[in-house]
Every structure is written in C-alpha cells, then in structure tokens.
Amino acid sequence: MKHDLSSGGRPIAFEPLDKPGAPLVRRGTGIAEFDRALGGGLVPGSAILMGGDPGIGKSTLLLQSAALIAKAGGDVVYISGEEAAGQVRLRAERLGLASAPIRLAAATSVRDILTTLGQMEPPALVVIDSIQTMHSDQIEGAPGTVSQVRGCAFELIRYAKENGVALVLVGHVTKDGSIAGPRVLEHMVDVVMSFEGERSHQYRILRSIKNRFGPVDEIGVFAMAGQGLEEVGNPSLLFLSGRSEAMPGSAVFPAMEGTRPVLVEIQALIVRLQSGATPRRAVVGWDSGRLAMLLAVLEARCGLNFSSAEVYLNVAGGYRLVDPAADLAVAAALVSALADKPLPGESVWFGEVSLAGEIRPVAHGGLRLREAGKLGFARGFGPADNGQEVAGLRHTGLALLPNLVDRIMSAA
C-alpha cells in the first residue's frame, strides 16, 4: 500500500528572511583559547562535537571549562558514560577544581538523562562524555553502533535546541583520526572540533573543523602541564623554540590557522646513497604526495638531482601543516639541505609553487609578514606581488623557483 504524504499534516508558517530576532549572546568558557576556537564562546542551544585521540586531554579541557563556567554562576551538568563519578572527582581534585559546583553523574541511559534534565531548570551547559557510550532503549543494538549513536545524539540535540542549552558531545576517533561512528553525526551538530597533538609532545591544538556560528579553521593552542591544560598565547614561540644559529635544511614558514598566523620550522635532510638502493622519502607533518610533486618540480624546472638521495622532511614540534603556502618554505629547506648551505638568517618563506615552477600569491601575505616582524625576523621571501611594507622587515619577491635556487646556491 502506497502512503501519500501530500495531505494530513499541519501547515507550516513561513517567515521573512529579514525578520528581527534575538541577538546572539555567547557565554565565555573562561578559557580564551577555547573561546577563540569556538568563534567567541558557547552559543545557547548549540550542539558541539569534540573528537580526539584517547588520552589527548578532551575530558580535562571540558572539566576545566565546566568548572570555570560553574564558578562564574552558570549551571553545568557533566555526565560521564566511561568513568565512575568517583574517578571524575579524583581528576577534578588533581586539577584543583574539586570546589566547583558542577552537577556530576555517571549514566549511559539517554531516557534517564533526559528525564532528569526535564525535571530541572535548563542548565547553561551539558557535557556528555562520550556519545559512543550512550544507550537508548527504543533502538536495537549495543552502545556505539551506528543506530544507537545517531539516535541518542538526535534526542540530546533536540533537548538542547528546545531549551537553549549548550551541549558538548565527546566523540572517539578512529585510527585515521576521523570521529568514530556515522558521518551523519557531524552534519547533525553545529560545531565540530578536533583535539590534536602527539602525546609525546606537550602541546595540544583545538581545531574548529565546522562552525555554524563562527569562522572555521580557528585554533586554540594548549600545553599539557601538571595542573591540566594551560593556554599558549603565542604559539609561534612554542614551535620555534630552540633555534640558535642558522643550520642547513631549516626554513621558517608563517602558517595561517584561521585568522591566526603561526610561525613553524620546517626541517629537511638529504642523504646521498652510494649503492643502487631505492631512496626513501619520509615526511612528518606534511602531505607526502605534495613532497613528491615538489621534488619533481625541483628536478624538472631547476635541474637539481634528488633521485639518488634519501629525503627526510619534518615539521618541528609535531605540528601538522595543510596550508599550500608552505611549498616555498619546503623547497627552500630542501635546496638548503642539498647544497649544505644555511638560509639567510632571521628569514621566513611562504608561497605556493605551481608545476611550471611559478611562485604564486597566497592569502594573508601582509598578516604573515607582520607576525614574523613582531617576533624579530628581518626578511621575508615570497611571491613578488604578496609583499606588503612591514616595519622592520624587508620583503623579497620571487617569481620563479629557479630564482630561489640561484639565491641559495650563490650564497656565501
């Protein structure tokens, strides 16, 4: 029997696009770097999905921000599905947050959670740690299955929208770094955040991947310390620490993370092979396919020979680069390592390299140079029409990749 959906429903009311509405009022988390990544703070009625590797610090960050909101007078509910309430309390004591008036519970039944929330005034913030542990008795399957995760998230998000509650869902990630569970979960929420970093390094980066209420690709930078996560106000100093005298194969690149410039160091090492063994290409923190393309351009357009050498490329500090403007800095590091000549002191390099060997303009050239000048760098090398006058910093425009090679090879 065919069901006809063209009748029997309730008429919906249409509204004009310019209808005045209530102003968007954000609530600060008390952590400036968290607010930056969110686009200015928590929006009432918004749903936020935060993913990250196990042990990276998701629960620590959320517990710290929940405690600060609660101490500022906001009603906060923290529901843990992975740890007992006593375990969360122990972490709070270690972080010095035991006195924060947070409503803490250990529960996995979405029916119990929504029933409890429905009997109280809507809180300012609800944290669910994690969505993969939640279970609905109306859906078949074990917690963590596609149907359970999707169904539980839908009910929690509907409660948040109807009551103007900021909701944060913690999500596990798979080996490739994507949030486990259905991809549809990312479409259901308003903000998707990724908490990144290597556990062997002390820094952590909170990255906004999707944000309906603010800019994407904004980042917040934290350092893991004994008292939890501490904010890093100037991440460039973190990724440039330890730089003393100029060394061959080292180039500084002014990256853009959203609206924030971050200076990072790119390191290259070239090892000549004596035998006929196949040379290795190892890269950490950058796209290996992009490295292969850049090596091909250097060989075809500049006459350099990398085919008989092993090439190692590393972005210092465990940082991960996705900015295409890193091409020129990587090329400068590779040529410097091949020639065994250091690059000009206190210089930064940025620009996109085409297959024809052209150095193309990139976005925010002036902002990148201003950040470099602020940190004491004296020279900038980049696209010819990307150079803006910056006090104390001289920009040198490069049109073609051979111009870069000639400059490095002819250096004393």
Secondary structure, 3 states (H helix, E strand, C coil): CCCCCCCCCCCCCCCCCCCCCCCCCCECCCCHHHHHHHCCCECCCCEEEEEECCCCCHHHHHHHHHHHHHHCCCCEEEEECCCCHHHHHHHHHHCCCCCCCCEEEECCEHHHHHHHHHCCCCCCEEEEECHHHCECCCCCCCCCCHHHHHHHHHHHHHHHHHHCCEEEEEECECCCCCECCCCHHHHHCCEEEEEECCCCCCEEEEEEEEECCCCCCCEEEEEEECCEEEECCCHHHHHCCCCCCCCCCEEEEEEEECCEEEEEEEEEEEEECCCCCCCCEEEECCCHHHHHHHHHHHHHHHCCCCCCEEEEEEEHHHCCCCCHHHHHHHHHHHHHHHHCCCCCCCEEECCEECCCCEEECCCCHHHHHHHHHHCCCCEEEEEHHHCCCECCEEEEEECEHHHHHHHHHCCC
